[in-house]
Structures are given as C-alpha cells and as structure tokens.
C-alpha cells in the first residue's frame, strides 16, 4: 500500500482513485459480459446490432478510463501499451 500512497500528490489521492478505478472497471466488465452473449442473437441486425456494439465500445472505453485515471494502473499497463503501439 505504501507504493500506492506514494503516488498521492497535491489534490490527487491515489488510494481513493485506485479504489474508484477498480470499481468502475468492475462495473464496465460486468456490463460488457452481460452484453457480449447478446451478439449471438441471429435476429440482431442493422441498427440494433450497431447500437449493441456501440454500447459495448462504451464499456471498453470506461475500462480504459478506469485504467488511465489511476497512476498505479497506468504504470502497470505501460509495457502492454508500448507493445500495442509496436504492432503494425
């Protein structure tokens, strides 16, 4: 916990930010997991399919926001992000 609290500066409270980020990530993962199986519905087409996918993209954006909000999580994911950037 000390390493996390050491990331606190000025108005940024990293332990609280990390806790909120993890809760936000968990909520977004749950929403994504509930929506994903619905894509298998053969009747889901056109605008309805587009709306479902757009909703799932928002869930993924919320996960990314949760990672980016926390200094600790940003540091944990830096190597992975660098690997993504290196791919063509």
Helices and strands as residue ranges (DSSP letters): H 2-5, H 14-36, G 37-40, H 46-69, H 71-86
